[in-house]
Amino acid sequence: MQDTNKRVYISTYGCQMNVNDTERMFSLLEMANYSPVATPEQADLIIINACSIREKPVHKVYSEVGTFRLLKERNPQLRIGVGGCVGQQEKENLLKWSPLIDFVFGTDSIDLLPSLVEKAYEDNAGKIVEAKFQHRSPYHIETMVRKPGVATFVNITKGCDNFCTFCVVPYTRGREKSRPLSHVMEDVKRLIQRGIKEITLLGQNVNSYESECGADFSDLLERLALETPLERIRFTTSHPKDFNQKLANVMFRNQPKVCEYIHLPFQSGSTRILERMNRGYTREEYIEKIAMIRATIPNVVLSTDIIVGFPGETEEEFLETISMVQTIGFETIFAFKYSPRPFTKAAKFTDQIDEVVKDERLARLFKAYDVVAQEMVKRYDGQILDILVEDYDEKRGNLHGRSSQNKNVYFIGDKSLVGQTVQVKITKAFPATFRGELVTHDFVTAGAVTTGLMAQEMEISGLENSL
């Protein structure tokens, strides 16, 4: 680099995979003498790391780049890059659209970021595009976290081989590859030495994980539970067709270390629509899978992803989706309108649903779910939950942590409790967040906390991821 102590701003939106990728970008750039800043106005380098699983984030990238025009005029040395799934998908199209962009990089090119930035700063540097997939297998990567804190993500797979007809992931993340089990174990042990107490195993489809030694996802989960001092292990996202009895058994016998929370997208309540989506299961098979999980893990907490307005979806088929939400008992849903994505089969279907109909159906789905959610959350009022404290709000004196059911809980407490698991009595349970009173430390003043607890729980989660 020509200068030291440059400043970087990274704008991130999308799934947990994108959030994890951004942390990797910051770590790599920090090694190249870049310091993170809070606003683009402070930056010498701006990177947009964006998801493309729906159409709206792609438009957001185009819009956001346009807002940097004045910054570029004021600072000719400012460099702007676009990465993530949008970079992988759009490639040269981004440069054609906007001369403000200096470089574009794909999801397999993140580790090249320091050299790409260096090239972008060279005299007479042209526009740079680096978006080729690396086809080597297995998948080799080490978790990079600047300040790991209490909980972090650990990638175990990348890409996807399912080719759901609505999903662009195989085209933006590539074909599915798994990390060697030994590498994951070593990675986690290093994180534990840095103070990590909880990990979330991450991938577009974690439970199709397969190490080169023959170990599957259940084996990995059990090894982590038995051979490390982790306090909690989570994972996302699962595919219903790959969630089997062996995995449910491993989860149950390794509680409470393996959390009883499962995110299992069903996407549509209609078997015909599921077939058009190429999901690999029927409505009845999904319901049977849930019954198996509940029989094995009686205290399981479920969440799901749903798409409304998929091409050809009739009113009756949409009502089948409503009935799934009303009868299965999901404690959280993430629901979206179908959005045609480049390269996908469903984008070419001729029976696309009108946007007005999609909007109306999504609103009805949320309304139906709200009735279910308000009823289900009542059971938590007055309960005492074990909360792993993740962070502290200096201004309000609030502690925040999560229960093993993946509930966000806010309560009054001392900063020294960050990293500890404490008992909290729930005084008010909202569908998205809880507030409570600390019951295990006498020196802490008990009291309910009001901190914007009505945050929406229907926003983007990992799809990824579905992932």
C-alpha positions in Angstrom: 0.0 0.0 0.0 1.2 3.5 -0.7 0.1 4.9 2.7 -0.3 3.5 6.1 -3.3 3.9 8.4 -5.9 4.2 5.7 -9.6 3.9 6.7 -12.2 1.4 5.4 -16.0 1.5 5.6 -17.9 -1.7 4.7 -21.6 -1.7 4.1 -23.2 -5.1 4.7 -26.6 -6.5 4.1 -27.9 -10.0 3.6 -27.6 -13.3 5.4 -25.3 -14.4 8.2 -22.8 -15.6 5.6 -22.4 -12.1 4.3 -21.9 -10.8 7.9 -19.3 -13.4 8.4 -17.6 -12.5 5.1 -17.5 -8.8 6.2 -15.6 -9.7 9.3 -13.1 -11.6 7.2 -12.7 -8.6 5.0 -12.0 -6.3 7.9 -9.5 -8.8 9.3 -7.6 -9.0 6.0 -7.6 -5.3 5.5 -6.5 -4.7 9.0 -3.4 -6.7 8.2 -2.9 -4.2 5.3 -3.0 -1.2 7.6 -6.7 -0.3 7.2 -8.7 0.8 10.2 -12.5 0.5 10.2 -14.6 3.6 10.4 -18.3 4.2 11.2 -19.3 6.3 8.1 -18.4 6.4 4.4 -17.5 10.1 4.8 -14.5 9.1 6.9 -13.2 6.4 4.6 -10.4 6.1 2.0 -11.9 2.7 0.9 -15.6 1.8 0.7 -16.8 -1.7 0.1 -20.4 -2.8 -0.4 -20.8 -6.5 0.6 -24.3 -7.4 -0.6 -26.7 -10.4 -0.9 -28.5 -11.0 -4.1 -31.0 -13.7 -3.0 -33.8 -11.2 -3.6 -34.1 -8.4 -6.1 -34.3 -5.5 -3.6 -30.7 -5.8 -2.2 -29.4 -5.6 -5.8 -31.2 -2.4 -6.4 -30.0 -1.1 -3.0 -26.4 -1.6 -4.2 -27.0 0.5 -7.3 -28.6 3.2 -5.2 -26.0 3.2 -2.5 -23.1 3.6 -5.0 -24.8 6.6 -6.4 -24.7 8.3 -3.0 -20.9 8.2 -3.0 -20.6 10.4 -6.0 -19.8 13.6 -4.0 -17.4 11.7 -1.8 -15.5 10.6 -4.9 -15.4 14.1 -6.2 -14.1 15.5 -3.0 -11.5 12.7 -2.6 -10.1 11.4 -5.9 -8.1 8.8 -3.9 -11.3 7.2 -2.6 -11.7 3.6 -4.0 -15.1 1.9 -4.1 -15.5 -1.9 -4.4 -18.5 -4.2 -4.6 -18.4 -7.8 -3.3 -20.6 -10.5 -2.0 -23.2 -12.3 -4.0 -24.0 -9.2 -5.9 -20.4 -8.9 -7.0 -20.4 -12.6 -8.0 -23.6 -12.3 -9.9 -23.3 -8.9 -11.7 -19.5 -8.9 -12.4 -18.7 -6.5 -15.3 -22.3 -5.2 -15.3 -21.6 -3.2 -12.2 -18.8 -1.4 -13.9 -20.9 -0.7 -16.9 -23.6 0.8 -14.7 -21.4 3.0 -12.6 -18.0 4.5 -13.3 -17.7 5.2 -9.6 -16.9 1.6 -8.9 -13.2 0.7 -9.0 -13.3 -3.0 -8.4 -15.6 -6.0 -8.2 -14.9 -9.2 -6.4 -16.8 -12.5 -5.9 -17.5 -14.7 -3.0 -14.5 -16.9 -3.7 -12.1 -13.9 -4.0 -12.4 -12.4 -0.5 -8.9 -13.6 0.4 -7.5 -11.7 -2.6 -9.0 -8.4 -1.3 -5.8 -6.8 0.0 -4.0 -7.3 -3.4 -7.1 -6.2 -5.3 -7.2 -2.9 -3.3 -3.5 -2.4 -3.9 -4.0 -2.8 -7.6 -6.9 -0.4 -7.5 -4.5 2.3 -6.0 -1.9 1.8 -8.7 -1.3 4.7 -11.1 -3.4 4.3 -14.2 -5.2 1.4 -12.7 -8.1 0.2 -14.8 -11.3 -1.3 -13.5 -10.8 -4.7 -11.8 -13.1 -7.7 -11.8 -12.2 -10.9 -9.9 -15.1 -13.2 -9.6 -14.0 -16.7 -10.5 -15.0 -19.7 -8.5 -12.3 -21.8 -6.9 -13.3 -25.4 -7.7 -10.8 -27.1 -5.4 -12.2 -29.5 -2.8 -12.3 -29.8 0.2 -13.1 -26.3 1.3 -10.1 -24.7 3.2 -10.7 -21.6 5.2 -9.9 -20.4 8.8 -12.3 -18.3 10.7 -11.1 -14.7 10.9 -12.6 -12.6 13.7 -11.0 -9.4 15.0 -12.8 -9.2 18.3 -14.5 -12.6 18.8 -16.4 -11.6 21.9 -18.6 -14.3 23.4 -20.2 -15.9 20.3 -19.2 -16.1 16.6 -20.0 -17.9 13.3 -17.8 -20.8 12.0 -18.2 -21.7 8.3 -18.3 -25.4 7.7 -19.7 -25.5 4.1 -20.0 -23.1 1.2 -22.2 -23.2 -1.9 -25.2 -25.4 -2.5 -26.0 -28.4 -4.8 -29.8 -28.3 -4.4 -30.7 -25.9 -7.2 -34.0 -24.8 -5.8 -35.7 -23.1 -8.8 -36.0 -19.8 -6.9 -32.5 -19.6 -5.5 -29.5 -18.0 -6.9 -27.0 -19.4 -4.3 -25.4 -22.1 -6.5 -24.6 -19.3 -9.0 -23.3 -16.8 -6.5 -21.7 -19.1 -3.9 -20.8 -22.0 -6.2 -21.3 -25.8 -5.8 -21.3 -27.2 -2.3 -18.0 -27.9 -0.6 -17.3 -29.0 3.0 -14.3 -28.2 5.3 -12.3 -31.1 6.7 -13.5 -32.1 10.1 -10.0 -31.8 11.6 -9.8 -28.2 10.3 -13.1 -27.3 11.9 -12.0 -28.8 15.2 -8.7 -26.9 15.2 -10.5 -23.7 14.2 -12.9 -23.9 17.0 -10.2 -24.7 19.6 -8.3 -21.6 18.5 -11.5 -19.5 18.9 -12.0 -21.0 22.4 -8.5 -19.9 23.4 -9.6 -16.4 22.4 -12.6 -16.5 24.7 -15.4 -17.8 22.5 -18.1 -19.7 24.4 -20.7 -20.2 21.7 -20.4 -20.9 18.0 -23.0 -21.1 15.2 -22.0 -23.6 12.5 -22.7 -21.8 9.2 -23.5 -22.9 5.7 -26.2 -22.7 3.0 -27.1 -26.2 4.0 -25.2 -27.3 7.1 -26.7 -30.7 7.5 -25.4 -32.0 4.2 -21.9 -31.5 5.5 -19.6 -34.3 4.7 -15.9 -34.4 5.6 -13.3 -36.1 3.5 -12.9 -38.6 6.4 -16.5 -39.7 6.0 -17.9 -37.8 8.9 -21.3 -36.2 8.4 -22.9 -33.2 10.2 -24.1 -35.3 13.1 -20.6 -36.6 13.7 -19.1 -33.1 13.6 -21.8 -31.8 16.0 -21.1 -34.6 18.5 -17.3 -34.2 18.3 -17.6 -30.5 19.0 -20.0 -31.2 21.9 -17.8 -33.9 23.5 -14.3 -32.7 22.7 -14.4 -29.0 23.3 -15.4 -26.8 26.3 -17.9 -24.8 24.3 -20.9 -23.8 26.3 -23.3 -23.7 23.4 -23.4 -24.9 19.8 -26.0 -23.7 17.2 -26.2 -24.2 13.5 -28.0 -22.7 10.4 -29.4 -23.3 7.9 -30.9 -26.8 7.7 -32.6 -28.4 4.7 -35.7 -30.5 5.6 -34.7 -33.3 3.2 -31.3 -33.7 5.0 -32.5 -33.5 8.6 -32.6 -37.1 9.8 -33.1 -39.1 12.9 -29.4 -39.4 13.6 -29.1 -35.6 13.8 -32.1 -35.3 16.1 -30.6 -38.0 18.4 -27.2 -36.2 18.6 -28.9 -32.9 19.4 -31.0 -34.5 22.2 -28.2 -36.4 23.9 -25.9 -33.5 23.8 -28.2 -30.9 25.4 -27.9 -28.4 26.8 -24.6 -27.7 25.0 -26.3 -28.3 21.6 -29.1 -25.7 21.6 -32.7 -27.0 21.1 -33.4 -24.3 18.4 -33.8 -25.5 14.8 -34.3 -23.2 11.8 -36.0 -25.5 9.2 -37.4 -23.6 6.1 -40.5 -25.1 4.6 -41.0 -22.3 2.0 -44.5 -23.4 0.9 -47.3 -25.4 2.4 -48.3 -26.8 -1.0 -46.8 -30.0 -2.3 -47.3 -28.9 -5.9 -45.5 -25.7 -5.3 -42.7 -27.5 -3.4 -42.2 -29.7 -6.4 -42.0 -26.7 -8.7 -39.5 -25.2 -6.3 -37.4 -28.5 -6.5 -37.4 -28.7 -2.7 -37.2 -32.5 -2.5 -40.0 -33.1 0.0 -43.8 -32.9 0.2 -46.0 -31.1 2.6 -46.8 -34.4 4.3 -43.1 -35.3 4.5 -42.2 -32.0 6.2 -45.0 -32.5 8.8 -43.7 -36.0 9.4 -40.2 -34.6 9.9 -41.4 -32.1 12.4 -43.2 -34.9 14.3 -40.0 -36.9 14.4 -38.0 -34.0 15.7 -40.6 -33.2 18.4 -40.7 -36.9 19.4 -36.9 -36.9 19.8 -36.4 -33.4 21.2 -39.6 -32.5 23.2 -38.4 -29.0 24.1 -37.4 -28.1 20.5 -38.0 -24.5 19.3 -38.7 -24.0 15.6 -38.3 -21.2 13.1 -38.8 -21.3 9.4 -38.5 -19.4 6.0 -41.5 -18.9 3.7 -41.9 -17.6 0.2 -45.3 -16.3 -0.9 -46.4 -15.6 -4.5 -44.2 -18.2 -6.1 -45.1 -18.5 -9.8 -48.4 -20.4 -10.3 -49.3 -20.3 -6.6 -53.1 -20.3 -6.3 -55.2 -18.9 -3.5 -55.8 -22.4 -2.2 -52.1 -23.2 -2.2 -51.4 -20.0 -0.3 -53.9 -21.0 2.3 -52.1 -24.3 2.7 -49.0 -22.2 3.7 -51.2 -20.3 6.2 -52.4 -23.5 7.7 -48.8 -24.8 8.2 -48.0 -21.6 10.2 -51.1 -22.0 12.2 -50.7 -25.7 13.1 -47.0 -26.5 13.4 -46.2 -23.8 16.0 -43.2 -21.9 14.7 -41.9 -19.4 17.3 -40.3 -17.3 14.5 -41.0 -17.0 10.8 -39.0 -15.2 8.1 -41.3 -14.6 5.2 -40.7 -12.9 1.8 -42.3 -12.3 -1.5 -41.0 -14.3 -4.4 -38.4 -12.4 -6.4 -37.2 -13.6 -9.8 -33.4 -14.0 -9.7 -31.0 -14.3 -12.6 -30.0 -17.8 -13.8 -32.8 -19.5 -11.9 -35.5 -21.7 -13.5 -38.4 -20.0 -11.7 -37.5 -16.7 -13.3 -38.5 -18.1 -16.6 -41.8 -19.5 -15.5 -44.6 -17.8 -17.5 -47.2 -17.8 -14.6 -45.6 -15.1 -12.5 -47.9 -13.7 -9.7 -48.8 -10.0 -9.8 -46.9 -7.8 -7.2 -50.2 -6.6 -5.7 -51.3 -10.1 -5.0 -47.9 -11.0 -3.5 -48.1 -7.9 -1.2 -51.6 -8.8 -0.1 -50.6 -12.4 0.6 -47.5 -11.5 2.6 -49.6 -9.1 4.7 -52.2 -11.8 5.4 -49.4 -14.3 6.3 -47.9 -11.9 8.8 -51.4 -11.1 10.3 -52.1 -14.9 10.7 -48.7 -15.5 12.2 -49.0 -12.6 14.7 -52.0 -14.3 16.3 -50.0 -17.5 16.7 -46.9 -15.7 17.9 -48.7 -13.7 20.6 -50.2 -16.9 21.9 -47.0 -18.9 21.9 -44.9 -16.3 23.6 -47.1 -16.3 26.6 -45.5 -19.4 27.9 -42.3 -17.6 28.6 -43.8 -15.0 31.0 -42.4 -15.8 34.4 -40.0 -18.5 33.2 -36.4 -18.5 34.4 -34.0 -18.9 31.4 -30.3 -19.5 31.3 -28.8 -16.6 29.4 -25.3 -16.4 27.9 -24.6 -12.7 28.2 -23.1 -11.4 24.9 -22.8 -7.6 25.3 -23.5 -4.5 27.4 -25.1 -1.2 26.5 -23.0 1.5 28.3 -25.7 4.2 27.9 -28.6 2.2 29.3 -26.8 -0.2 31.6 -28.5 -3.1 29.8 -27.1 -6.5 29.4 -28.1 -8.5 26.3 -27.8 -12.3 25.8 -29.6 -15.2 24.3 -31.2 -18.3 25.7 -30.7 -21.8 24.3 -34.0 -21.3 22.5 -32.4 -18.4 20.6 -34.4 -15.7 22.5 -32.9 -12.3 22.7 -33.2 -11.1 26.3 -32.5 -7.7 27.8 -32.0 -7.0 31.5 -30.3 -4.7 34.0 -26.9 -5.9 35.1 -23.2 -5.2 35.6 -20.8 -5.2 32.7 -18.7 -7.9 34.4 -21.4 -10.4 33.6 -20.5 -10.4 29.8 -19.4 -13.9 28.9 -21.2 -15.5 31.8 -24.3 -17.6 31.8 -26.8 -16.3 34.3 -30.4 -17.0 35.2 -33.0 -14.4 34.2 -36.7 -14.3 35.0 -38.7 -13.2 32.0 -41.0 -10.3 33.0 -42.3 -9.5 29.5 -42.1 -11.7 26.4 -42.6 -10.1 23.0 -42.5 -12.3 19.8 -39.1 -10.7 18.9 -37.4 -9.9 22.2 -37.8 -10.5 26.0 -37.0 -8.4 28.9 -36.3 -9.7 32.4 -34.8 -9.6 35.8 -31.5 -11.1 36.9 -32.0 -13.7 39.6 -28.6 -15.1 40.2 -26.6 -12.1 41.4 -27.8 -10.2 44.5 -25.6 -7.2 43.9 -27.3 -6.4 40.6 -30.4 -4.2 40.7 -33.3 -6.2 39.2 -35.6 -4.4 36.9 -37.3 -4.6 33.5 -35.6 -2.9 30.6 -37.3 -1.0 27.8 -34.9 -0.7 24.8 -36.8 -0.8 21.6 -37.9 -4.3 22.3 -40.4 -4.4 19.5 -37.8 -4.9 16.8 -39.2 -6.7 13.9 -38.4 -10.4 13.8 -39.5 -10.9 10.1 -36.4 -9.2 8.6 -33.7 -11.1 6.6 -32.0 -13.8 8.6 -29.3 -16.1 6.7 -31.0 -17.4 4.1 -29.2 -17.6 3.4 -28.5 -18.4 3.8 -31.6 -19.6 3.6 -28.3 -19.2 3.2 
